[in-house]
C-alpha cells in the first residue's frame, strides 16, 4: 500500500510497522482527530485462495474487531474503530510505544528478563486476564509476541484475533473445523493440543509458558520439532524455573509450575486468584537472594525498553493541561508551595518526628496533580536536643546560631524562595558537619532540607543523591525504622518519581509503607499518607484500577480516623476523583470533584486555595466531557476569584486562564485561544521564568493554536523553542523532551517535509532505546 493511502477517507497509512499471519499493521494518522494510530489490515487474499478459507478469515477478523472493541482495560490494547474499505478489512487501534516480550528477549540475546520485571509482568497480565475472562473472552493464543511492555512499564495484551466468547461454542466449532491452527505450539495447553474442552484455564497455562520463558530465557519445552514440543506439553513434567535460574523467588517457582499443570483442575482457579497470589507474595518478605526485589525495578536493573515515535507522548496530546506536578510528578509546583493556615498549625506527625509540614494540595491533576507530601520540619533539628557526636562539643552559642539560621532557611522555603533557602541550608549543613559530624541528626536534618530545595528548583538528580545520603546516614545513626529515616526514604521515592523511575519509586514506597504499618500501625496518619502516595505512583505506572482502589481505601480510612471534613481526607477523595478521570470515568470524576469542592467550601471557606483547586478540577472534567461552554463559564468565574484573592499574576490565576484558553480552542475559537495562550505565556515567563514547565506548556499551546490556524511555519518555530528548552533543562532523553521532539516532527509532516520528520522520529526512537538500554 502506498504511504498516501487513505482508509475510509480518514486514516492515512504512513509506514509498515509489523506483519503477522492475518495481515499487516501500519502506523497511521487519524486525519479527523489529528492523532497517530495503528491500523491493522487483513492481508489481501488472491483469487487462488479457497473461498471457504477466505470467508473464515474475514469472519475471524470481524470477530476480532467486535471482541476487542468491547474491551476497556488498561492491560488490553484499545480498539478505536473497525470496518471495511475497498474490500480490505481494517482495525484501528491505539499506537503502542514499547516492545513485545519476544522482542525484549531477542534484544537481550535470549537472556531472561530481570526478576522484578518478570514478576510485574506476571501481575499485570493476570490482572488483564481476570478482566477479559470476566467478560467471557478467552485469548487462545497468549505468547510473548502478543504481550507488549510500554515505555512507562504498562503491560498490554494484544491481538485477540482468535479470541472467542466462552459461550459461543458454535462459532468456535466452525472456525476450528477448517483446520486453521488455533494457538502457537510452544504456548499451547494440553487441552488445546488434544482438542479437548478449552476454557479460561487454557490461557493460564499459556501464561505459565510465557513466564517460564521470560524468567529463564527459553520456553518450558524448547525441543527440536513441533511434534516434540506438543508431546512435551501433553506428557512431560517441566523442570522448575529455579533449576535454570537460582535467583528466582520460590513463590514464582511454585506459581509457574501450578500454571503448567497438565489438567485445568490443577491450575489456579482463575486469573483473579493468580493476581492475588502474586500480590500477596510481593508484599511478603522476599524469598530470593539478597537484593532481589519483587515489586519493581531495583537500582541498576533494566528499565522499560522504548521503541520510538509510535505513540505521541503526553505533551503531544491536546488536553490543554499544564506540566504535571505531584509528589511523583515532573516538576516543582509553580507557587512555591505556600502552606494553607490549617497546614501551618497542624501537628500530624509521630511524636518522635514532631510537626509534619504538609505540601499543599496541588490545583489540578495535570498542571498540579492531586496529592500531598510530608516534609518534617524536625523540631529536634531546631532545638539542638540530639546527643552530641564523639568530637569536641560545640559551644551553646554556636549551636544557637546554627538553629536560628536553619529556621531562617525553613521560613524562606515557606515563602517559596527556594534558591535562597537552599543556599542557607547548604551553609548550615557544612558547618554542622564540621562541628557535629556527617551522621549527626542535626547535620542530616540540614542535608534533608538541601535535598528538598533541590527538588523544588528542578535539580531532581541532585536531590536524589542528597536524600539517598540522608536516608543512609539516618539508618546508621537512628535505625532503619526510625520515622526520620522513613521520611528521607519517602522523599527518595518522590524524586525517583520526578525522574520517571516509577518502578523504583514503587519499591521504596512499598518498603516504607510496610515499615510504617509495622512500627506505627495501619491507621497512623503517616502510614495513611504513605499509602496515599503509593496510590498515586501506581497511577503513574498505568495501574489505574489499583490506584483507584487504593486511593478509595485511604479516603475511607482517613474519614474514619481523621473525619470526613479533614483536609487529608479530602485530599484522598481528590485523588479518587483524579483516578476516575484517568480511567475515563469522567461523569463520576465530575461528581467527586464537586463533592470535594462543596465540603472544602464549608470547612475551609469558598476562597481557600484548596476550594479553588477543586473548582479548577471541575472545569477539567467538564472540558473532558465535551461541556466546554460550561467549563468556560466556570473558568471565567474562577479567574475573577483568583485575581481578587491572589492577584492577576499569581501562578494559580494564570493556570485558570490557561484552562479558559484551552476550552476556547475546544470550541474552535482559535483566534481567541491563541491570544489567551500568548498572554498567559508572557505572564508565566515573567513570574516563573522562561524555562519553567508551566511556561513551556503555555508556549506549546501557542504552537497548537498556530497549527489549527494553519500557520505551520510559525508553529514549527515555537515547537522547536519548547524542545530546545526542555533539552536544556531536562536533558535529551527525558520523556517531556522526547514528546516535544515528536511535536516538532509532526509539524514537519504538516509542512510536507516528510524526510526530515522521519529522521527526527528515528532520532527520538534511538534516544528512547538508548535510554532504556542505559538503565540495564
Secondary structure, 3 states (H helix, E strand, C coil): CCCCCEECCCEEEEEEEEECCCEEEEEEEECCCCEEEEEEEECCCCCCCCHHHHHHHHHHHHHHHHHHHCCCCCCECCEEEEEEECCEEEEEEECCCEEEHHHHHHHCCCCCCCHHHHHHHHHHHHHHHHHHHHCCEECCCCCHHHEEEECCCCEEECCCCCCEECCCHHHHHHHHCCCCCCCCHHHCCHHHHCCCCCCHHHHHHHHHHHHHHHHHCCCCCCCCCHHHHHHHHHHCCCCCHHHHCCCCCHHHHHHHHHHCCCCHHHCCCCHHHHHHHHHHHHHCCCCCCCCCCCCCCCCCCCCCCCCCCCCCCHHHCCCCCCCCCCCCCCCCCCCCCCCCHHHHHCCCCCCCCCCEEEECCCCECCCECCCCEEEECCHHHHHCCCCCCCCCCCCHHHHHHHHHHHHHHHHHHHCCCHHHHHHHHHHHHHHHHHHHCCCCHHHHHHHHHHHHHHHHCCCHHHHHHHHHHHHHHHHHHHCCCCHHHHHHHHHHHHHHHHCCCHHHHHHHHHHHHHHHHHHHCCCCHHHHHHHHHHHHHHHHCCCHHHHHHHHHHHHHHHHHHCCCCCHHHHHHHHHHHHHHHHCCCHHHHHHHHHHHHHHHHHHHCCCCHHHHHHHHHHHHHHHHCCCHHHHHHHHHHHHHHHHHHHCCCCHHHHHHHHHHHHHHHHCCCHHHHHHHHHHHHHHHHHHHCCCCHHHHHHHHHHHHHHHHCCCHHHHHHHHHHHHHHHHHHHCCCCHHHHHHHHHHHHHHHHCCCHHHHHHHHHHHHHHHHHHHHHCC
